[in-house]
Amino acid sequence: MSNTILIVDDSESIRSILKLTLKFKGYNVIEAENGLEAFEILKKTQCDLVITDIAMPTMTGIELLNKIRNELKNDKIPIIICTAEKIGDEEELLRKGANKLLVKPFPPTELLEVVQNLLK
C-alpha cells in the first residue's frame, strides 16, 4: 500500500506539478485549495504527509500547521511548508511543528528526497 500525501496550494498549476511528480513515484495524492479545505480532509482521511503553501486565502499554511498540531493533536504527520520566498524565521516554523521548509521553485528531485526521508 502506498502512502497518501495531501497537497495544499491555491495554485492549480503548482498542485498539478506536485501531484504528477508524486504520482510518478507511486504515492496517492489528495489535493486541497486552501488550509480550511485541507483541515476538513484531515479530520476524515488518513494522510501520511502534508505539503502546504504558506500564502493562501481562507486559511494559510501556518494556520493549518497550528490546527493540525493543536486541534487535531497530531504531531506524527510530517508537514512540509512551501513558500515562494525565504521567510524570516525558519526556526520558528520548525518549532511550531513543520518538518521541512522548501523555497519555490525547487527541483522535483529535492521534493522526492525530502518526502522519502520524512516517510521512513
C-alpha positions in Angstrom: 0.0 0.0 0.0 1.4 3.4 -1.0 1.5 6.5 1.2 -1.2 9.2 0.9 0.1 12.8 0.6 -2.1 15.8 0.9 -1.1 18.8 -1.3 -2.4 22.2 -0.2 -1.9 25.1 -2.6 -4.2 27.7 -4.1 -2.4 27.5 -7.4 -3.9 24.7 -9.6 -0.7 24.5 -11.7 1.5 24.0 -8.7 -0.8 21.3 -7.3 -0.7 19.6 -10.7 3.1 19.7 -10.9 3.4 18.3 -7.4 0.8 15.7 -8.0 2.4 14.4 -11.2 5.8 14.2 -9.5 4.5 12.3 -6.5 2.1 10.0 -8.5 5.0 9.1 -10.8 6.8 7.7 -7.7 3.7 5.7 -6.7 2.2 8.0 -4.0 -1.5 8.5 -3.6 -2.3 12.2 -3.8 -5.2 14.3 -2.4 -5.5 18.0 -3.2 -6.9 21.0 -1.4 -7.1 24.6 -2.5 -6.6 26.1 1.0 -5.9 25.3 4.6 -9.6 25.1 5.6 -10.4 22.6 2.9 -7.2 20.6 3.9 -8.2 20.7 7.6 -11.6 19.2 6.7 -10.0 16.5 4.7 -7.6 15.7 7.5 -10.5 15.3 10.0 -11.9 12.5 7.8 -9.0 11.0 5.9 -5.7 9.3 7.0 -2.9 11.1 5.3 0.8 10.2 5.7 2.3 13.6 4.8 1.1 17.2 4.1 2.8 19.6 1.7 1.4 23.1 2.1 1.9 26.5 0.7 2.0 29.4 3.2 0.1 32.2 1.4 -3.4 31.0 0.7 -6.9 32.6 1.1 -9.3 31.3 3.8 -6.6 29.7 5.9 -2.8 30.0 5.5 -0.3 27.1 5.7 0.9 28.3 9.1 -2.7 28.4 10.4 -3.1 24.8 9.0 0.1 23.7 10.7 -1.2 25.1 14.0 -4.6 23.4 13.7 -3.0 20.1 12.8 -0.6 20.2 15.8 -3.0 21.8 18.3 -6.6 20.9 17.4 -6.1 17.5 15.8 -3.3 16.8 18.3 -1.4 15.2 15.5 2.4 15.6 15.9 3.2 12.4 13.9 2.2 13.5 10.4 5.1 15.2 8.6 4.4 18.6 7.3 6.4 20.3 4.5 5.9 24.0 4.2 6.5 25.6 0.7 7.0 29.2 0.1 7.8 31.4 -2.9 10.3 33.4 -0.9 12.6 32.9 2.0 10.7 33.8 5.2 12.2 35.4 8.2 12.3 32.8 10.8 12.6 29.2 9.5 13.5 28.0 13.0 10.1 29.4 14.3 8.3 27.3 11.8 10.2 24.2 12.8 9.4 24.9 16.5 5.7 25.2 15.6 5.9 21.7 14.1 6.9 21.9 10.5 9.3 19.2 9.5 10.9 20.9 6.5 10.7 24.2 4.6 11.2 24.3 0.8 11.6 27.5 -1.1 9.9 27.6 -4.6 11.0 26.8 -7.2 12.6 23.6 -6.1 13.6 20.7 -8.3 11.4 17.6 -8.2 14.3 15.5 -7.0 14.6 17.7 -3.9 10.9 17.3 -3.2 11.1 13.5 -3.6 14.2 13.2 -1.4 12.5 15.2 1.4 9.3 13.2 1.1 11.1 9.8 1.1 13.2 10.8 4.2 10.1 12.0 6.1 8.1 8.9 5.4 10.9 6.5 6.5 
